[in-house]
Amino acid sequence: MADKTGIAWTNATWNPVTGCAKVSQGCKHCYAEREWARLSANPKAVSYYGRAFTDVACHEDRLDQPLRWKKPRMIFVNSMSDLFHEAVPDDFIDRVFAVMAMAEQHVFQVLTKRPERMMEWFAAGYDNREHAVGQAMREIAAARGLDIAGIPEWPLPNVWLGVSAEDQETADARIPLLLQTPAALRWVSAEPLLGPIDFEAVPVGMFGPLRPYQASVTTFNQRIKWVVAGGESGFGSNVRPMHPDWVASIQEQCEQAKVPFFFKQWGEWLPLNQMTPEYAARLYRSNRPAKDGEDQNELDDEYGTHCIVPQKVIIHNGQVFSVEDPRSFEQDFFGTRSIFRVGKKAAGCLLNGREWQTWPTV
């Protein structure tokens, strides 16, 4: 939990729940699990992280943190867990939503890989859930010496509900459930992006999830209103690269549908087609440096150059090969892209020469 964060699309994180379990390929190199070991070694944080990562725990003492932040900000809910993990009791989720209702100066960004649980929580008697959150608000307010009457506006106008979708399979499974869940705003995080996503192909009826249903004003808001995308980052040699065509396609789909798009990062690997010629040249060294009076270009033609960072190729289906592997161009010649592991910071977040960092307006 932090008032400041390195996550580019939010301002702060709030972790009333910690711990999680992996449910799909997007979880393989989990950011929260990587951070867990570091945080559990901190004596000040051991009560929150000093146990197995898969041991999910709810923290009552963290519930009121957003109420103490007076300056409005965007808050990512549970960067170290999933609010709708099956181990989180319904009544604790009620209290989390109660705090979000009370802290109406903030925008809360909720992201889950368990939309079926989220939908079930909302569907457990629409009026009953609204009243349960209202009751939790009154209990929290009473503990703080405040007086709150009535029930909150529902769905909460300052809560954005989102799902993670790393490829078409997870998009097809999760987005339809998100669209069946009441929300002031719905969004998708395609990070780490591990395959192409065609939003028009998501099975949600005759209209894709990026476009509103034109036939009925009552369903106008049942669409995705924000998409975040990014490549995988982390440590070790197994960080998975992202094909540039995948994220370029999502950007184009969002632009056509007039949906705000936020490109967070390339991750560890940067495609050659996203580099300037000058940058690409800096990734190579001459096999035979020139001496006084010698022409380096002529020597490079004769002796060649070598790449100073790991280099591979990725084809459109996500398979990755070494540059020497003949399969890299045999299988998908036009979809093959050269990629270089330059590191997250150097790879940056430029897509086709510019930043794409927009948020929805509500």
Summary of the structure (lengths in Angstrom):
residues: 362
radius of gyration: 23.5
end to end distance: 25.3
largest distance: 85.8
contacts: 1100
relative contact order: 0.10
helix: 33%
strand: 18%
